[in-house]
C-alpha cells in the first residue's frame, strides 16, 4: 500500500513540474540530486564538474519532463538524461579519447596514485577516459555494447576492446596491490 502512495505522489510531483511549479521542481531536485550527483561523479574527475553536469541535466529534465511517458521508472529516465549529459560534457571538453595500446607507465601511475587504498572509484578515475567511460556504461550502468556504440558514436568492436582494456588494467593493479600486502 505504501508503494502505491509513493508512486501516486511521484505522478503528482511530475505533473506539478510539467506545470512549472517551482516548489515541485525544488522537491524533485532535492529528492534525486544526491544520487544523480553520484552518477555524474563517475564520469568526471572532480566534484565541481560533476555538479556542473548535474545542474545542466536537471535544466534539461525540467524543460523536457513532458517527454517522460511512464514506460519505465522516472528515476531511470532521469539517470539516462544524466548519463547523456555527462557524455556531452566529455565530448565538449574533448576528454573522450580511446587508447590503442597499453601504456606501461599507466600501471605505475595507478599504483602511485592509490597508495594501497581500496577506493575503487579512484581506480576507475585513473583509467584513460575512453575506456573508463565504457567501463562505467557497461559494468555499472548495464548498457549493452550496441547501446554504448550508439551513444558514443563508435563501433561495437571499439566498445568491446576498450572494456577489455579497462578490465585488464584494473585486474593488474588490484593484483599488484594484493601482492604487496602479503
PyMOL commands that place a pseudoatom at each C-alpha (Angstrom):
pseudoatom trace, name=CA, resn=UNK, resi=1, chain=A, elem=C, hetatm=0, pos=[0.000, 0.000, 0.000]
pseudoatom trace, name=CA, resn=UNK, resi=2, chain=A, elem=C, hetatm=0, pos=[2.857, 2.357, 0.813]
pseudoatom trace, name=CA, resn=UNK, resi=3, chain=A, elem=C, hetatm=0, pos=[4.484, 1.927, -2.619]
pseudoatom trace, name=CA, resn=UNK, resi=4, chain=A, elem=C, hetatm=0, pos=[1.223, 2.873, -4.318]
pseudoatom trace, name=CA, resn=UNK, resi=5, chain=A, elem=C, hetatm=0, pos=[1.097, 6.095, -2.321]
pseudoatom trace, name=CA, resn=UNK, resi=6, chain=A, elem=C, hetatm=0, pos=[4.704, 6.901, -3.250]
pseudoatom trace, name=CA, resn=UNK, resi=7, chain=A, elem=C, hetatm=0, pos=[4.056, 6.202, -6.920]
pseudoatom trace, name=CA, resn=UNK, resi=8, chain=A, elem=C, hetatm=0, pos=[0.944, 8.373, -6.842]
pseudoatom trace, name=CA, resn=UNK, resi=9, chain=A, elem=C, hetatm=0, pos=[2.809, 11.248, -5.201]
pseudoatom trace, name=CA, resn=UNK, resi=10, chain=A, elem=C, hetatm=0, pos=[5.590, 10.887, -7.789]
pseudoatom trace, name=CA, resn=UNK, resi=11, chain=A, elem=C, hetatm=0, pos=[2.996, 11.184, -10.563]
pseudoatom trace, name=CA, resn=UNK, resi=12, chain=A, elem=C, hetatm=0, pos=[1.562, 14.287, -8.887]
pseudoatom trace, name=CA, resn=UNK, resi=13, chain=A, elem=C, hetatm=0, pos=[5.023, 15.763, -8.484]
pseudoatom trace, name=CA, resn=UNK, resi=14, chain=A, elem=C, hetatm=0, pos=[5.774, 15.184, -12.181]
pseudoatom trace, name=CA, resn=UNK, resi=15, chain=A, elem=C, hetatm=0, pos=[2.502, 16.867, -13.143]
pseudoatom trace, name=CA, resn=UNK, resi=16, chain=A, elem=C, hetatm=0, pos=[3.375, 19.861, -10.979]
pseudoatom trace, name=CA, resn=UNK, resi=17, chain=A, elem=C, hetatm=0, pos=[6.852, 20.102, -12.542]
pseudoatom trace, name=CA, resn=UNK, resi=18, chain=A, elem=C, hetatm=0, pos=[5.283, 19.978, -16.012]
pseudoatom trace, name=CA, resn=UNK, resi=19, chain=A, elem=C, hetatm=0, pos=[3.172, 22.975, -14.937]
pseudoatom trace, name=CA, resn=UNK, resi=20, chain=A, elem=C, hetatm=0, pos=[6.464, 24.695, -13.958]
pseudoatom trace, name=CA, resn=UNK, resi=21, chain=A, elem=C, hetatm=0, pos=[5.665, 24.779, -10.264]
pseudoatom trace, name=CA, resn=UNK, resi=22, chain=A, elem=C, hetatm=0, pos=[8.916, 25.996, -8.656]
pseudoatom trace, name=CA, resn=UNK, resi=23, chain=A, elem=C, hetatm=0, pos=[8.267, 24.235, -5.352]
pseudoatom trace, name=CA, resn=UNK, resi=24, chain=A, elem=C, hetatm=0, pos=[7.722, 20.933, -7.170]
pseudoatom trace, name=CA, resn=UNK, resi=25, chain=A, elem=C, hetatm=0, pos=[10.947, 21.483, -9.139]
pseudoatom trace, name=CA, resn=UNK, resi=26, chain=A, elem=C, hetatm=0, pos=[12.783, 22.059, -5.877]
pseudoatom trace, name=CA, resn=UNK, resi=27, chain=A, elem=C, hetatm=0, pos=[11.317, 18.903, -4.335]
pseudoatom trace, name=CA, resn=UNK, resi=28, chain=A, elem=C, hetatm=0, pos=[12.233, 16.852, -7.392]
pseudoatom trace, name=CA, resn=UNK, resi=29, chain=A, elem=C, hetatm=0, pos=[15.770, 18.243, -7.368]
pseudoatom trace, name=CA, resn=UNK, resi=30, chain=A, elem=C, hetatm=0, pos=[16.250, 17.646, -3.636]
pseudoatom trace, name=CA, resn=UNK, resi=31, chain=A, elem=C, hetatm=0, pos=[14.942, 14.094, -3.924]
pseudoatom trace, name=CA, resn=UNK, resi=32, chain=A, elem=C, hetatm=0, pos=[17.076, 12.967, -6.879]
pseudoatom trace, name=CA, resn=UNK, resi=33, chain=A, elem=C, hetatm=0, pos=[20.170, 15.207, -6.769]
pseudoatom trace, name=CA, resn=UNK, resi=34, chain=A, elem=C, hetatm=0, pos=[22.237, 13.215, -4.232]
pseudoatom trace, name=CA, resn=UNK, resi=35, chain=A, elem=C, hetatm=0, pos=[22.002, 10.006, -6.251]
pseudoatom trace, name=CA, resn=UNK, resi=36, chain=A, elem=C, hetatm=0, pos=[22.403, 11.766, -9.600]
pseudoatom trace, name=CA, resn=UNK, resi=37, chain=A, elem=C, hetatm=0, pos=[25.466, 13.620, -8.366]
pseudoatom trace, name=CA, resn=UNK, resi=38, chain=A, elem=C, hetatm=0, pos=[26.965, 10.188, -7.717]
pseudoatom trace, name=CA, resn=UNK, resi=39, chain=A, elem=C, hetatm=0, pos=[26.144, 9.163, -11.287]
pseudoatom trace, name=CA, resn=UNK, resi=40, chain=A, elem=C, hetatm=0, pos=[27.769, 12.301, -12.690]
pseudoatom trace, name=CA, resn=UNK, resi=41, chain=A, elem=C, hetatm=0, pos=[30.791, 11.898, -10.435]
pseudoatom trace, name=CA, resn=UNK, resi=42, chain=A, elem=C, hetatm=0, pos=[31.545, 8.529, -12.003]
pseudoatom trace, name=CA, resn=UNK, resi=43, chain=A, elem=C, hetatm=0, pos=[32.139, 10.224, -15.345]
pseudoatom trace, name=CA, resn=UNK, resi=44, chain=A, elem=C, hetatm=0, pos=[34.097, 13.254, -14.174]
pseudoatom trace, name=CA, resn=UNK, resi=45, chain=A, elem=C, hetatm=0, pos=[37.397, 13.615, -12.348]
pseudoatom trace, name=CA, resn=UNK, resi=46, chain=A, elem=C, hetatm=0, pos=[36.199, 16.149, -9.812]
pseudoatom trace, name=CA, resn=UNK, resi=47, chain=A, elem=C, hetatm=0, pos=[33.134, 17.140, -7.846]
pseudoatom trace, name=CA, resn=UNK, resi=48, chain=A, elem=C, hetatm=0, pos=[32.930, 20.610, -9.400]
pseudoatom trace, name=CA, resn=UNK, resi=49, chain=A, elem=C, hetatm=0, pos=[32.499, 19.183, -12.928]
pseudoatom trace, name=CA, resn=UNK, resi=50, chain=A, elem=C, hetatm=0, pos=[30.014, 16.602, -11.637]
pseudoatom trace, name=CA, resn=UNK, resi=51, chain=A, elem=C, hetatm=0, pos=[27.901, 19.342, -10.058]
pseudoatom trace, name=CA, resn=UNK, resi=52, chain=A, elem=C, hetatm=0, pos=[28.020, 21.400, -13.244]
pseudoatom trace, name=CA, resn=UNK, resi=53, chain=A, elem=C, hetatm=0, pos=[26.914, 18.464, -15.389]
pseudoatom trace, name=CA, resn=UNK, resi=54, chain=A, elem=C, hetatm=0, pos=[24.159, 17.541, -12.947]
pseudoatom trace, name=CA, resn=UNK, resi=55, chain=A, elem=C, hetatm=0, pos=[22.753, 21.076, -12.933]
pseudoatom trace, name=CA, resn=UNK, resi=56, chain=A, elem=C, hetatm=0, pos=[22.726, 21.201, -16.744]
pseudoatom trace, name=CA, resn=UNK, resi=57, chain=A, elem=C, hetatm=0, pos=[20.984, 17.843, -16.813]
pseudoatom trace, name=CA, resn=UNK, resi=58, chain=A, elem=C, hetatm=0, pos=[18.332, 18.982, -14.339]
pseudoatom trace, name=CA, resn=UNK, resi=59, chain=A, elem=C, hetatm=0, pos=[17.672, 22.018, -16.521]
pseudoatom trace, name=CA, resn=UNK, resi=60, chain=A, elem=C, hetatm=0, pos=[17.052, 19.641, -19.443]
pseudoatom trace, name=CA, resn=UNK, resi=61, chain=A, elem=C, hetatm=0, pos=[14.856, 17.469, -17.259]
pseudoatom trace, name=CA, resn=UNK, resi=62, chain=A, elem=C, hetatm=0, pos=[12.720, 20.458, -16.278]
pseudoatom trace, name=CA, resn=UNK, resi=63, chain=A, elem=C, hetatm=0, pos=[12.494, 21.598, -19.906]
pseudoatom trace, name=CA, resn=UNK, resi=64, chain=A, elem=C, hetatm=0, pos=[11.613, 18.167, -21.304]
pseudoatom trace, name=CA, resn=UNK, resi=65, chain=A, elem=C, hetatm=0, pos=[9.776, 16.469, -18.455]
pseudoatom trace, name=CA, resn=UNK, resi=66, chain=A, elem=C, hetatm=0, pos=[6.669, 16.288, -20.629]
pseudoatom trace, name=CA, resn=UNK, resi=67, chain=A, elem=C, hetatm=0, pos=[8.503, 13.710, -22.737]
pseudoatom trace, name=CA, resn=UNK, resi=68, chain=A, elem=C, hetatm=0, pos=[8.534, 11.218, -19.862]
pseudoatom trace, name=CA, resn=UNK, resi=69, chain=A, elem=C, hetatm=0, pos=[5.836, 8.744, -20.825]
pseudoatom trace, name=CA, resn=UNK, resi=70, chain=A, elem=C, hetatm=0, pos=[5.748, 6.315, -17.868]
pseudoatom trace, name=CA, resn=UNK, resi=71, chain=A, elem=C, hetatm=0, pos=[7.357, 3.492, -19.893]
pseudoatom trace, name=CA, resn=UNK, resi=72, chain=A, elem=C, hetatm=0, pos=[9.737, 2.800, -17.043]
pseudoatom trace, name=CA, resn=UNK, resi=73, chain=A, elem=C, hetatm=0, pos=[10.819, 4.263, -13.786]
pseudoatom trace, name=CA, resn=UNK, resi=74, chain=A, elem=C, hetatm=0, pos=[11.100, 8.009, -13.526]
pseudoatom trace, name=CA, resn=UNK, resi=75, chain=A, elem=C, hetatm=0, pos=[14.433, 7.647, -11.773]
pseudoatom trace, name=CA, resn=UNK, resi=76, chain=A, elem=C, hetatm=0, pos=[15.690, 5.556, -14.690]
pseudoatom trace, name=CA, resn=UNK, resi=77, chain=A, elem=C, hetatm=0, pos=[14.629, 8.280, -17.125]
pseudoatom trace, name=CA, resn=UNK, resi=78, chain=A, elem=C, hetatm=0, pos=[16.442, 10.918, -15.053]
pseudoatom trace, name=CA, resn=UNK, resi=79, chain=A, elem=C, hetatm=0, pos=[19.515, 8.678, -14.899]
pseudoatom trace, name=CA, resn=UNK, resi=80, chain=A, elem=C, hetatm=0, pos=[19.559, 8.389, -18.704]
pseudoatom trace, name=CA, resn=UNK, resi=81, chain=A, elem=C, hetatm=0, pos=[19.402, 12.178, -19.036]
pseudoatom trace, name=CA, resn=UNK, resi=82, chain=A, elem=C, hetatm=0, pos=[22.316, 12.466, -16.578]
pseudoatom trace, name=CA, resn=UNK, resi=83, chain=A, elem=C, hetatm=0, pos=[24.440, 9.937, -18.470]
pseudoatom trace, name=CA, resn=UNK, resi=84, chain=A, elem=C, hetatm=0, pos=[23.795, 11.579, -21.816]
pseudoatom trace, name=CA, resn=UNK, resi=85, chain=A, elem=C, hetatm=0, pos=[24.671, 14.978, -20.356]
pseudoatom trace, name=CA, resn=UNK, resi=86, chain=A, elem=C, hetatm=0, pos=[27.902, 13.521, -18.937]
pseudoatom trace, name=CA, resn=UNK, resi=87, chain=A, elem=C, hetatm=0, pos=[28.827, 12.162, -22.358]
pseudoatom trace, name=CA, resn=UNK, resi=88, chain=A, elem=C, hetatm=0, pos=[28.061, 15.523, -23.963]
pseudoatom trace, name=CA, resn=UNK, resi=89, chain=A, elem=C, hetatm=0, pos=[30.226, 17.255, -21.359]
pseudoatom trace, name=CA, resn=UNK, resi=90, chain=A, elem=C, hetatm=0, pos=[33.127, 14.891, -22.048]
pseudoatom trace, name=CA, resn=UNK, resi=91, chain=A, elem=C, hetatm=0, pos=[32.817, 15.368, -25.799]
pseudoatom trace, name=CA, resn=UNK, resi=92, chain=A, elem=C, hetatm=0, pos=[32.744, 19.128, -25.346]
pseudoatom trace, name=CA, resn=UNK, resi=93, chain=A, elem=C, hetatm=0, pos=[35.861, 19.023, -23.178]
pseudoatom trace, name=CA, resn=UNK, resi=94, chain=A, elem=C, hetatm=0, pos=[37.449, 16.557, -25.633]
pseudoatom trace, name=CA, resn=UNK, resi=95, chain=A, elem=C, hetatm=0, pos=[38.028, 14.125, -22.779]
pseudoatom trace, name=CA, resn=UNK, resi=96, chain=A, elem=C, hetatm=0, pos=[36.629, 11.116, -24.575]
pseudoatom trace, name=CA, resn=UNK, resi=97, chain=A, elem=C, hetatm=0, pos=[39.700, 9.564, -26.177]
pseudoatom trace, name=CA, resn=UNK, resi=98, chain=A, elem=C, hetatm=0, pos=[40.262, 5.879, -26.729]
pseudoatom trace, name=CA, resn=UNK, resi=99, chain=A, elem=C, hetatm=0, pos=[43.527, 4.016, -26.381]
pseudoatom trace, name=CA, resn=UNK, resi=100, chain=A, elem=C, hetatm=0, pos=[45.089, 1.550, -28.769]
pseudoatom trace, name=CA, resn=UNK, resi=101, chain=A, elem=C, hetatm=0, pos=[47.926, 0.147, -26.687]
pseudoatom trace, name=CA, resn=UNK, resi=102, chain=A, elem=C, hetatm=0, pos=[48.561, -0.458, -23.039]
pseudoatom trace, name=CA, resn=UNK, resi=103, chain=A, elem=C, hetatm=0, pos=[50.771, 2.297, -21.729]
pseudoatom trace, name=CA, resn=UNK, resi=104, chain=A, elem=C, hetatm=0, pos=[53.348, 0.665, -19.431]
pseudoatom trace, name=CA, resn=UNK, resi=105, chain=A, elem=C, hetatm=0, pos=[53.545, 3.851, -17.347]
pseudoatom trace, name=CA, resn=UNK, resi=106, chain=A, elem=C, hetatm=0, pos=[49.810, 3.688, -16.644]
pseudoatom trace, name=CA, resn=UNK, resi=107, chain=A, elem=C, hetatm=0, pos=[50.108, 0.869, -14.120]
pseudoatom trace, name=CA, resn=UNK, resi=108, chain=A, elem=C, hetatm=0, pos=[52.858, 2.763, -12.315]
pseudoatom trace, name=CA, resn=UNK, resi=109, chain=A, elem=C, hetatm=0, pos=[50.648, 5.873, -12.280]
pseudoatom trace, name=CA, resn=UNK, resi=110, chain=A, elem=C, hetatm=0, pos=[47.692, 3.876, -10.978]
pseudoatom trace, name=CA, resn=UNK, resi=111, chain=A, elem=C, hetatm=0, pos=[49.846, 2.284, -8.305]
pseudoatom trace, name=CA, resn=UNK, resi=112, chain=A, elem=C, hetatm=0, pos=[51.445, 5.511, -7.080]
pseudoatom trace, name=CA, resn=UNK, resi=113, chain=A, elem=C, hetatm=0, pos=[48.162, 7.460, -7.008]
pseudoatom trace, name=CA, resn=UNK, resi=114, chain=A, elem=C, hetatm=0, pos=[46.341, 4.865, -4.932]
pseudoatom trace, name=CA, resn=UNK, resi=115, chain=A, elem=C, hetatm=0, pos=[48.769, 4.416, -2.053]
pseudoatom trace, name=CA, resn=UNK, resi=116, chain=A, elem=C, hetatm=0, pos=[47.361, 0.906, -1.431]
pseudoatom trace, name=CA, resn=UNK, resi=117, chain=A, elem=C, hetatm=0, pos=[43.806, 2.081, -0.799]
pseudoatom trace, name=CA, resn=UNK, resi=118, chain=A, elem=C, hetatm=0, pos=[40.726, 0.146, -1.804]
pseudoatom trace, name=CA, resn=UNK, resi=119, chain=A, elem=C, hetatm=0, pos=[38.973, 3.179, -3.228]
pseudoatom trace, name=CA, resn=UNK, resi=120, chain=A, elem=C, hetatm=0, pos=[37.569, 1.659, -6.404]
pseudoatom trace, name=CA, resn=UNK, resi=121, chain=A, elem=C, hetatm=0, pos=[36.264, 4.977, -7.675]
pseudoatom trace, name=CA, resn=UNK, resi=122, chain=A, elem=C, hetatm=0, pos=[39.807, 6.316, -7.592]
pseudoatom trace, name=CA, resn=UNK, resi=123, chain=A, elem=C, hetatm=0, pos=[40.994, 3.254, -9.515]
pseudoatom trace, name=CA, resn=UNK, resi=124, chain=A, elem=C, hetatm=0, pos=[38.332, 3.831, -12.142]
pseudoatom trace, name=CA, resn=UNK, resi=125, chain=A, elem=C, hetatm=0, pos=[39.118, 7.566, -12.253]
pseudoatom trace, name=CA, resn=UNK, resi=126, chain=A, elem=C, hetatm=0, pos=[42.741, 6.766, -13.051]
pseudoatom trace, name=CA, resn=UNK, resi=127, chain=A, elem=C, hetatm=0, pos=[41.791, 4.800, -16.183]
pseudoatom trace, name=CA, resn=UNK, resi=128, chain=A, elem=C, hetatm=0, pos=[42.204, 6.523, -19.551]
pseudoatom trace, name=CA, resn=UNK, resi=129, chain=A, elem=C, hetatm=0, pos=[38.974, 8.429, -20.199]
pseudoatom trace, name=CA, resn=UNK, resi=130, chain=A, elem=C, hetatm=0, pos=[37.679, 6.427, -23.169]
pseudoatom trace, name=CA, resn=UNK, resi=131, chain=A, elem=C, hetatm=0, pos=[37.884, 3.023, -21.541]
pseudoatom trace, name=CA, resn=UNK, resi=132, chain=A, elem=C, hetatm=0, pos=[36.810, 4.482, -18.199]
pseudoatom trace, name=CA, resn=UNK, resi=133, chain=A, elem=C, hetatm=0, pos=[33.510, 5.693, -19.619]
pseudoatom trace, name=CA, resn=UNK, resi=134, chain=A, elem=C, hetatm=0, pos=[32.829, 2.460, -21.469]
pseudoatom trace, name=CA, resn=UNK, resi=135, chain=A, elem=C, hetatm=0, pos=[33.609, 0.527, -18.273]
pseudoatom trace, name=CA, resn=UNK, resi=136, chain=A, elem=C, hetatm=0, pos=[31.113, 2.655, -16.338]
pseudoatom trace, name=CA, resn=UNK, resi=137, chain=A, elem=C, hetatm=0, pos=[28.419, 2.414, -19.011]
pseudoatom trace, name=CA, resn=UNK, resi=138, chain=A, elem=C, hetatm=0, pos=[28.776, -1.350, -19.374]
pseudoatom trace, name=CA, resn=UNK, resi=139, chain=A, elem=C, hetatm=0, pos=[29.638, -2.598, -15.890]
pseudoatom trace, name=CA, resn=UNK, resi=140, chain=A, elem=C, hetatm=0, pos=[27.967, -0.055, -13.636]
pseudoatom trace, name=CA, resn=UNK, resi=141, chain=A, elem=C, hetatm=0, pos=[25.068, 1.273, -15.721]
pseudoatom trace, name=CA, resn=UNK, resi=142, chain=A, elem=C, hetatm=0, pos=[24.323, -2.015, -17.512]
pseudoatom trace, name=CA, resn=UNK, resi=143, chain=A, elem=C, hetatm=0, pos=[24.250, -0.769, -21.101]
pseudoatom trace, name=CA, resn=UNK, resi=144, chain=A, elem=C, hetatm=0, pos=[24.931, -3.225, -23.931]
pseudoatom trace, name=CA, resn=UNK, resi=145, chain=A, elem=C, hetatm=0, pos=[27.798, -2.690, -26.364]
pseudoatom trace, name=CA, resn=UNK, resi=146, chain=A, elem=C, hetatm=0, pos=[25.477, -1.708, -29.221]
pseudoatom trace, name=CA, resn=UNK, resi=147, chain=A, elem=C, hetatm=0, pos=[23.858, 0.935, -26.998]
pseudoatom trace, name=CA, resn=UNK, resi=148, chain=A, elem=C, hetatm=0, pos=[27.252, 2.287, -25.969]
pseudoatom trace, name=CA, resn=UNK, resi=149, chain=A, elem=C, hetatm=0, pos=[28.387, 2.410, -29.586]
pseudoatom trace, name=CA, resn=UNK, resi=150, chain=A, elem=C, hetatm=0, pos=[25.323, 4.482, -30.499]
pseudoatom trace, name=CA, resn=UNK, resi=151, chain=A, elem=C, hetatm=0, pos=[25.757, 6.874, -27.560]
pseudoatom trace, name=CA, resn=UNK, resi=152, chain=A, elem=C, hetatm=0, pos=[29.468, 7.454, -28.118]
pseudoatom trace, name=CA, resn=UNK, resi=153, chain=A, elem=C, hetatm=0, pos=[29.405, 7.209, -31.925]
pseudoatom trace, name=CA, resn=UNK, resi=154, chain=A, elem=C, hetatm=0, pos=[31.952, 4.392, -32.009]
pseudoatom trace, name=CA, resn=UNK, resi=155, chain=A, elem=C, hetatm=0, pos=[31.907, 0.837, -33.330]
pseudoatom trace, name=CA, resn=UNK, resi=156, chain=A, elem=C, hetatm=0, pos=[30.752, -2.097, -31.211]
pseudoatom trace, name=CA, resn=UNK, resi=157, chain=A, elem=C, hetatm=0, pos=[34.263, -3.527, -31.554]
pseudoatom trace, name=CA, resn=UNK, resi=158, chain=A, elem=C, hetatm=0, pos=[35.794, -0.382, -30.091]
pseudoatom trace, name=CA, resn=UNK, resi=159, chain=A, elem=C, hetatm=0, pos=[33.393, -0.598, -27.164]
pseudoatom trace, name=CA, resn=UNK, resi=160, chain=A, elem=C, hetatm=0, pos=[34.335, -4.212, -26.520]
pseudoatom trace, name=CA, resn=UNK, resi=161, chain=A, elem=C, hetatm=0, pos=[38.080, -3.644, -26.842]
pseudoatom trace, name=CA, resn=UNK, resi=162, chain=A, elem=C, hetatm=0, pos=[38.038, -0.608, -24.535]
pseudoatom trace, name=CA, resn=UNK, resi=163, chain=A, elem=C, hetatm=0, pos=[36.098, -2.589, -21.925]
pseudoatom trace, name=CA, resn=UNK, resi=164, chain=A, elem=C, hetatm=0, pos=[38.633, -5.408, -22.137]
pseudoatom trace, name=CA, resn=UNK, resi=165, chain=A, elem=C, hetatm=0, pos=[41.446, -2.873, -21.806]
pseudoatom trace, name=CA, resn=UNK, resi=166, chain=A, elem=C, hetatm=0, pos=[39.866, -1.300, -18.703]
pseudoatom trace, name=CA, resn=UNK, resi=167, chain=A, elem=C, hetatm=0, pos=[39.360, -4.702, -17.082]
pseudoatom trace, name=CA, resn=UNK, resi=168, chain=A, elem=C, hetatm=0, pos=[42.948, -5.701, -17.830]
pseudoatom trace, name=CA, resn=UNK, resi=169, chain=A, elem=C, hetatm=0, pos=[44.348, -2.549, -16.228]
pseudoatom trace, name=CA, resn=UNK, resi=170, chain=A, elem=C, hetatm=0, pos=[42.125, -2.870, -13.161]
pseudoatom trace, name=CA, resn=UNK, resi=171, chain=A, elem=C, hetatm=0, pos=[42.970, -6.566, -12.697]
pseudoatom trace, name=CA, resn=UNK, resi=172, chain=A, elem=C, hetatm=0, pos=[46.710, -5.870, -12.919]
pseudoatom trace, name=CA, resn=UNK, resi=173, chain=A, elem=C, hetatm=0, pos=[46.510, -3.012, -10.451]
pseudoatom trace, name=CA, resn=UNK, resi=174, chain=A, elem=C, hetatm=0, pos=[44.419, -4.984, -7.971]
pseudoatom trace, name=CA, resn=UNK, resi=175, chain=A, elem=C, hetatm=0, pos=[46.777, -7.976, -8.284]
pseudoatom trace, name=CA, resn=UNK, resi=176, chain=A, elem=C, hetatm=0, pos=[49.826, -5.737, -7.748]
pseudoatom trace, name=CA, resn=UNK, resi=177, chain=A, elem=C, hetatm=0, pos=[48.195, -4.189, -4.705]
pseudoatom trace, name=CA, resn=UNK, resi=178, chain=A, elem=C, hetatm=0, pos=[47.309, -7.604, -3.265]
pseudoatom trace, name=CA, resn=UNK, resi=179, chain=A, elem=C, hetatm=0, pos=[50.834, -8.933, -3.894]
pseudoatom trace, name=CA, resn=UNK, resi=180, chain=A, elem=C, hetatm=0, pos=[52.366, -6.039, -1.955]
pseudoatom trace, name=CA, resn=UNK, resi=181, chain=A, elem=C, hetatm=0, pos=[50.093, -6.576, 1.020]
pseudoatom trace, name=CA, resn=UNK, resi=182, chain=A, elem=C, hetatm=0, pos=[51.267, -10.152, 1.579]
for i in range(1, 182): cmd.bond("trace and resi %d" % i, "trace and resi %d" % (i + 1))
show_as sticks, trace
zoom trace
